[in-house]
Amino acid sequence: MLGDAAIEKYRLIAVIVGLTVLVMFLVPNRTKIGLLIRAGVENREMVEALGYRIRRLFVLVFAAGSALAGLGGVMWGLYKETLTAATGGRPWS
């Protein structure tokens, strides 16, 4: 309960996750790290020549993407309220 309104736990978690994903969306578009990622994709050798460890940065980007995929699975499980070992094998319903 929040004042006179009843708020479901899932909805509150979804808002928090949404804000977190928004921050993760803004990082590549508005920060120096995002600039390095984009530059590393275009010309990896030049970024490495400037002294940045672009391989480590790409590993971190991969880890962040994997974390988002896992978070999507958790959110889907919370939404459906049931999880089994065969959840990934069923068609969307």
N, C-alpha and C positions, 0 to 999 in steps of 0.2 A: 504494500500500500504506500502510495506517495500522495499525501494529502487525502483528497477524496477519490482519487483515481487508483484503480488496480492495474498494475503493470506486470505483465508476465516476465519471468526471468529471461526467457529466450529473446524477447524483444529488447530488453536492456542490454543483453550480451551482444545482440546484432548491432545495436547503435555503437557500442564500444568498438567492436570489430570494424565496423564501417569507418569510424574515425581513424583507426589504426591504418586501414588500407588507404585512406585518403592521404595520410602522411607518407606512406610508402609510394604513393603515386607522385607526390610532390618532390620527393627526394631526387629522382632522376631528372626532373624538369627544372628544378630551381637551385640546385646546389653544385658545388665544385666536384663532388663525387660523381654526380650525374654527368657532368661535363667530361670527366675522365673516362667514364664508361662509354659514352658516345664517341669520344676521340679514339679510344682503344679499339672500338669496332671498325672505325674507318681506317686507322693507320696504327696498328699495334707497335710496329718497330719505332715509330717516332715517339710514342708515349713512353716506351721503355727507355729510349735514349734520353728522355727528360728526367729519368730516375725513378719512375713509378713502377711498382710491381703489379703489372696489369693482370698477370695470371692469378694472383691472390684476389684481386678485385673481381675478376670473373667468377672465381669460386664462391665468393660472397654473394654475388648476384644470383648464381645458381642455387645457393642455399636459401636465399630469400624467396626465390620462386618456388622451391620445394616446400618451404614453410607455408606459403600462401595456398599451395595445393592441399596440403594437409589440413590447414585451417578451413578450407572449403569443405572437405570431407567431414570434419567435426561439426561444422554449421549445418550441413545436410543431415547428419545423424541427429543433431538436436532438434531440427525441424520435424523430422519424421518420427522422432521419439522411440524408434526401435532400430536396433542394429543387430545384424547377424553376420555370420561368416560369408553368406551368399549375397550380401547387400550389393556389392559391386557387379555381380553377375546378372542381376535382374534388370529388365527394361525400366525406364523412368515411369513412375506411376505415383 
